[in-house]
Amino acid sequence: MKPSTSILSIAAIVLAGTIASSSAQNATTDPVGFVTTNITASSDGVNFATTFVSPALFQTSSVNGTLTGNLTSVTSSTVTASSAGWVASELSTAQAYVMLKSGNATGVLLRVSANTADTLTVDALGADLLSLGVAAGDAFQLIEGDTVLTMFGTPSNGVVGGNATLYSSSKTDRVVIRDVSGNLRTLYYNTDSNKWMRPGSASDQGSIPISPYAGVYYSRIATTPLSIVTTGSVPTQSIKLLVPATGSAFFARVFPTEGTLSGLGFQNLSGWTNTSQSGITTSNVDRVVTVDVSGTIRSFYYTGIQWRRAGSSSDQSSTTIPVSGAVYTVRQSSGTTQPLAVTIPYSL
């Protein structure tokens, strides 16, 4: 089944706050609300049900120092805000992200991997910040992301956990996530150790960050859905996803509204392959993977005119991407990470 999602109406959320100004000096509280997402239940307790899910809303950072402002200098991998007053290393451990609010890189989100009192080292998935258009004078805002633990919780929240033997017997829920090194990781909640773990490892994986722009693959073995309530602020501007030129990646729907496959815009990326190009066939074309209303994983490719599902000749461009949903991209191209502009689908 398609994940069931309820959300406060955009109009109601707007009443809860004032839209943030593009000027950092005049920034005010973003509209806030909540989203409840039901992760699909297994039909029989034997076979997993699959849901692609994402955080859906932004969370305000609670770190010390400046939360909004303007960049004073930029290098290929760092941004500086003079007199920011940050505590060294606090932002990287607090799952902080830098949201660009003005300039050519407006809408780009960068994970903070290290910080000093005024300088942030950020992860742009291999891209050069200067090439992305990040520049001195750009306005920014710090937000925080979820972790595996904060997003999904523990067995007390409904997660089906167990020991290593139960995991191996497919008796526990599973989460597949891309970690900060770009590796896909399968996790489960180990009830012997009371923590999220990776099979074969004793280390705690609950602190793996989940970017507000990222998706997660959840496999549910219980015959009841798992409800996740996300609170936070509504995106108030268009965004830019950083899409690797090769390999696979999970991406969130981001906005708290339904979208469509064509509306995501991956086909507009320079270098995104389609089957109208010489030498490109259905076996080596770039793809977008979703979960349909029956819980079945579907793979789509672009023909140069429309999106099609593998094994079908019908137009699938209007395929729905649900609120708090996500997609998985598989690219066989080459080159560098590129920003994909996604227009905000509502007015505030």
N, C-alpha and C positions, 0 to 999 in steps of 0.2 A: 504493500500500500504506500501511497504517497505520504510523506510526513505531514501530520496535521499541525497547523500553525494558527495561533490567534494573536492579534496585535491590537494595541490601542490605535484608533484611527489617526491618521496624520493630523487631522484638524484638532483632535483632542490633545495630541502631543504638543502641538504648537502652543496651546493654551498654558502649558506647563513651563514655558520659558521663552526667551527672546532669541531670535536667530543671531548667531555670531557675526559680528562685523568683520570684513576683510582686513580692517586695520587692527593690528595687534593692540594698539593703545586703547582702542574703544571696544575691545572684545567683551561680550556679555555671555550669559548662560545659554547654551544650546538647548533646543527642545528635547525633553526627556520622556521616556516611556518604558514599556517592557514588551518582550516577545516571549510567548510560551510555545516551545516546539516539542512535539511528541515524536520521539524516535520510534520507528515502526517495530511492532512486535513480531516475533517468530510465529508462523502459523501453526507449528506443531511442537515447538520446544526441542526439535532435533536439527532442523535446518535454520541457518542464520537468515535474518532479514537485514537488508542493507539500507542504510540512509546516508546520504551526503548532507552534512550539516555545517553551519558556520555561526559565528557569534552574533551577527545581525546588527548590533548597536555598539557605539563607542563608549569607553569609560574614561572619565576624567582622571588625569594623573594626580597622585597624592604626594609626589616627591617634594623635597625641599627645593627652594629656589624658583626661578622664573618658569612659568608654565606657558606663557605666550610672549611673543616678542618678535624681533627682527634679527636675522643673521648678520653678523658683521664681517665674516670671512668664510670661504669655502675652499676645500681642497678636493682631491679625487675621492676621498673616503671620510672626511671629517667636516663638521660644521661648527662654527664658533659664534657665541652670543656673549659679547663682552659684559662683565659684571652680572652674569646669570645667577651666580650664587649656588650652584649645584654642589651636592656632596659627592666627592670622588667615589666612583663605582656604584653609587646608589641607583642610578637610572637603569643600568644594565641588569641589576638583580631585581628591579621592580617591574620588569617586562614593559619598559617604556618605549614608545614609538614617537617619531617626529612626523607630524603632518604638515606638509607645506601648504600655506594658505594664500599665497600670492606668487606672482612671477610665472616664468615659463614651465615650472615644475609643479604648479598648483595641483593638489590632489594626490601627489606622490606620498607614500607612507614608508618610513625607514625605521627599521629596528635598531635600537641603541645597543651596541655590543660592548662599549666601554665609555667612560666619561671622566673628565676632570671638572674643576669648578666652573669652567666656561666653554669647554670643547667636548663634542660628542663624536665618537667613532661610530659609524652607522653601516648597516648591511644593506647594500643595494643589489644583491643577487649577482655580484660580479660586474655591475655597471659602474662607470665613472660618473660621479655626481656632477661634474662640470659638463659632461656630455649629455646628461639628463636635463640640463638647463638650470640646475640649482645655482643661485647666485647671492652675493651679499645684498642685503636689503630685503630679501624675501621674508614675508611674515611666516611664523610657524606656531604650532600649538603642540604641546606634549599630551599624549593620551596613553592609556595603559591597555594592555591586552590580557586575555585570559591565559590560563595554563590548563593542562589536561585535568588537574585536580579541581581548579576553580570552576571549570566549565561543566564537568561531568560528575564530580563529587565522588562518593564512596558507596558501598552497599547500603548504607543508611538512606541514601537518596534514590535507591532502586537499581543501581548498577549490579549486575550479576558477577560476583567475584568468585575466587576459589584458589586452590593451591596449584602448583605446577602440573600435577597429574590431571586435575580437572581441566586446565587450559589445554593440555595435549589431547584430551578426550572431547574437545569442542563443547565444554560445558560452562564456559565463561563468556561474557561479552568481550568484544575486541574493538580496539580503536587503532586505526592506521593513520599516521600523521607524518608529515615531513619535518624533520628536526632542523636546527639552525645550521647544520653542516650540509643540508640538502638531501639527507638520507631518509628513505621511507622506513618508518619504525612501526612494528605491531606491538601494542601494549595491552595488558590486562591488569585488573586489580587483584593483587595477591593477598588473600585473607590471612595467610600465615605471617606475613610481614607487615600487613596493613599499609600497603602503598602500591601505587601504579608501578609496574615493572615490565621489562622487556624479557621475553623468553630467553633463558640462558644467562641472564644477568641479575645480580642481586642489588644493583643500584636503583635508587629512587628516581622514577621518570615522571613523577607528577608535576614537576616544575617546568617541563618542556613548554615553551610559549606557543600560543596560538594567535597568530596575527589577526586583527580585525578584517584583513583582506584575504585570509586563508580559509580553506575548507578542510573538513575532517571526514574520514570514512568510518562509520560506526556499524559494527555487526552485532545485532541483538539476538540472544538465544532465548530470552524469556518470552512467554506468551502474552505478556502485558507490555504496553508501550512505556518508554522512559520519558518523563516530562522534564524538560530543561527550561528554566525561566532565566532569561537574560534581561538585565536592566541596563540602562545607559542612555546616551544621547543619540539623536537621529543625525545622520550625515546631512550637512547643510550645503554641500557643494558637490560638483562633479569630481570624480576621482580618476586616478591613473594607476592601473595595475602594472607591476613590473613582471613581464613575461619572459622567461628564459627562452633562448633561441633553439635550444635542443633539450631533450629529456622530458621528464614529466613534472607536473606541478598541480596542486589543488588551489582553486580560487573560490572565494565567497561570492554570493550574490551581492553582498555589502548593504544595499539599500533595503529598507523594510517594506518592500512591495514585490509582487511577482514580476518576473522578467521573461524574456524569450531567448531562445538560442541565438537567433540573428541579432537580437538587441544587445547581446554581450559584446559583439563586435570583433571577435577574434579574427574573422575573415579580413578585417581591414588592416591588420598588422603587416608591415613590410616584411616579406619573407615567408608569410604563412602560405603553405602550399595548398593547391587545389588541383582537381583532376583534369582541368582544362589545360594545364601546363605540360609542356613536353617532358616526357620521362616520368611523370607523376601518375601513379595508379592507385587503386584502393588499397594496395598492399604497402605503399610507402608514403601516403599522404598524411599530413598533420590531422589530428583528431581531437574532438571534445567528447568526453564521456560523462553521461548523466545516469540518474536512476529514474525509471518511469513510474507511472501511477501504480503498477503492479509490484513494484520493488525490484524489477529487472534492470540490470545494468545495460545501458545502450551506448553504442559508439557511433559518432557522427563525423562526417567529412564534408568539405565544401567543394562544390562543382565549379565554382566561378560565378554561379548564378544563384544557387540555392544550397541549403543544407540537406543532406540525405543520410539516412540510417544505413549502416552496413546491411546488405541483403535486401534493400528496398529501393525502388526508383521514385517514390513519392517525396514531395517537398516536406521537409521536417523543420523548416525555419521558425515556425511558430511554437515549437516545443516549449512547454512551460518550465521555467526555473523558479521554484517556490521561494517564498519568504524564508530566510535563514537557511536556504539551500546552498549548494555548491556544485562546481563542476571540476573535472579532472582533465587536464590537457596532456596530450602526448605529441611531442614534436620531433621530427627527424630532420630538421633544418640545421643550418650552421650560422654562426655570427654571434652577436652580443645580445644581452638582455634589452628589451624594448618596452617603453611605456605604452599602455593601451588606455586611451581615454574612454571613460564610461560616463555618459551624461546623467545627471541627477534626474529621476523620472517624475518628480513632483515639484510643486511650488510651495514655498513657505512664507 
